[in-house]
Amino acid sequence: MRQILSVLVNNQPRVLARVASLIGQRNFNIESISVGETENPSFSRMVIVTRGDLPTITQVAKQLNKLIDVIQVEQLEKEQTVERELMLIKVEVPPDKRTEITGIIEPFRASIVDVSPQSLVVQVTGEPSKLEAMIELLRPYTILEVARTGITAVARGSVKKAAVL
Amino acid sequence: MAPQVETSMIQLVEREAEKRELTGSEILLRSLIREKVEVIFGYPGGAVLPIYDHLYKGKIRHLLARHEQGAIHAADGYARATGKPGVVLATSGPGATNLVTGIATAMLDSVPLVCITGNVAQNLLGTDAFQEADITGITMPITKHNYLVRDVKELPSIVKEAFIIATTGRPGPVLIDIPKDVSNAKAVFSYPVELEIPGYKLPGKPDPAQLEKLYAAISEAKKPVILAGGGVVSSGAADELREFAEKSGIPVATTLMGLGGFSGNHPYWLGMPGMHGTYAANHALLECDLLIGIGVRFDDRVTMGRIDEFATRARIVHIDIDPAEIGKNVSTWTSIVGDVKTVLQAVNQNVLQSDSQAWFEKLQTWRKDHPLVYQDNSPYLKPQWVIEEIYRSTWGEAIISTDVGQHQMWVAQYYRFHHPRSLLTSGGLGTMGFGFPAAIGAKLGVPDRPVIAVTGDGGFQMTSQELALLTLENIPVKVAIINNRYLGMVRQWQEVFYEKRYCDVDLTGGPDFLKLSEAYGIRAWRAKTKEEASQAWKEAMEHPGPAVVDFWVDPEENVYPFVAPGSRLDEMVMGDE
């Protein structure tokens, strides 16, 4: 089962290494991990997507809590979570096909962020499934490069606080 | 009165000295003094030269090991025997990497260590400089926490934090890596009195509701058993455990790490369970209807990795300081997270006698009918007999350290431990070479108790260079080599599981341990019969200085009982019955 953990950590050198090392050491999988500073520059937030049943995820959270640099671990419930990922996708497109591309990406509310004579860079944001659909639609053109951030997520407004593990 | 005046004068002078700017090295040593560090085990090198230059002034005793691994195991033995943190100091690169086995050893057995390493100056970090190793990266998974000190101003609070983290909660090793430029940089020294560590959580007092649940379980149980582990020893809860067992009438099995946490002479004691456990302990764990695990982690040497067959009829109540241990290996019926001593003190206030007399009598029968046995009928000296002889000479009052393998199990089986902090053994990592240096550290920490390193002819050779320390510092550790001319435990497995295809386990022709000891100026004896063994051991114990006794024992003796990996706990090969 896919699980999302939101982990508040000290904004210190090597904290990402500590977290990634621990998850590897304990034989858990990481699907994606994203990190950024919070509103308080002393802390960063990591959003970790992993797979496992409830005992496994509880064990991941408990082990993360043992790291001194981990301040808090929350489990985000799928239904009560806004999750987003950003993708940049570079496609080989001759000038005469650009309008086709515009037509494809419009329903995705994606945008073209770079144009060169033979290629375009499309930026798209959303849940991972949306990003995958975008890739499939652009596959008939030549995809030159894909870069994804991994998901980041927060609990929805009505939820005061996610489950603290 | 006079000494007090003297102390305050010294303090005054010290305080005065600290008003000027000090180097990182001096700040480090003053911080260690503030932490009441008496002894450092270490080995110098380029990156720690500034630190050694301050050690030269002699305010803390430093013991020069002959290998960093010896230094860290000695610090570990000191910590296990005293309960105080052990401190080890090594240089960058190979000095630091030589600590790795010792750090992992301490991590798996929850031993408080503060490991200080030097590193190359910060302008060289990351350039593959001479003797550079990323020791904070390397030790991330085997330390409770580690630090790379980037600014001399942070050093006092980092040292303070390191000692807090190493010694509180579930203890463990902490590493502080200090680049050479930080050791040389100057700052005004101010040692923090208190320190907040935001991400560091310690459990509080047990919840009354959880205690009620435990009481209910005890009152409903007909076949309760306590499994006590290293947590009892490290939290200093031996008295509380005895009170709990006696008040509730529940018998106690102690894991390898728990030996001494409950007296081996107590009528409630069932022995050690697991791969080489007693009949009574193993059967009790399988048949019980209530299993109270106290300061244990249900390691695979106890459960045999057969969770599906482990205590299947029991409610498992797990008491441990580390929340991550709850539910890690076995599913629990309920749990109490907290310091074992604190929890047991609370439990003991209202605990009632369990209704388990029939069960208790059954266990006593098992104990009586299935004791540990060995056949003492060959011309060879039997290793079990040697352990019994060591026990008879000390009556359980000694501190015994061991290496890893057959002799370790024989010590666990045949030496009766009556006090906590009496068995120093690498239970989790299973580190050969641990026992002898650990004994050195233990003797320094606890000089008034006899300290005996029981080791094998294999393990002893991994750190025997530390014999130099015994002579030069005149540390009266006694070494008992259980010499079977084999890597005995590996040989036993090759005998049982690989049809006696003995491959690379034969140690015959290894060094003459008498000559080796004598080369270091240490008196040594050799014994091949009971008479020789008794005489040699008596003389060695009476000898005022360090001593080595080389016991030549039956080379093909096996450790029994023996439960094969993957078998159920009661599928025991009982051996030479």
Interface residues (C-beta under 8 A of the other chain):
Chain A: V9 N10 P13 R14 A17 R18 S21 L22 Q25 P55 T58 Q59 K62 Q63 N65 K66 L67 I68 D69 V70 I71
Chain B: T136 G137 M140 P141 K144 H145 L148 I165 I197 P198 G199 Y200 K201 D322 P323 A324 I326 G327 K328 S331
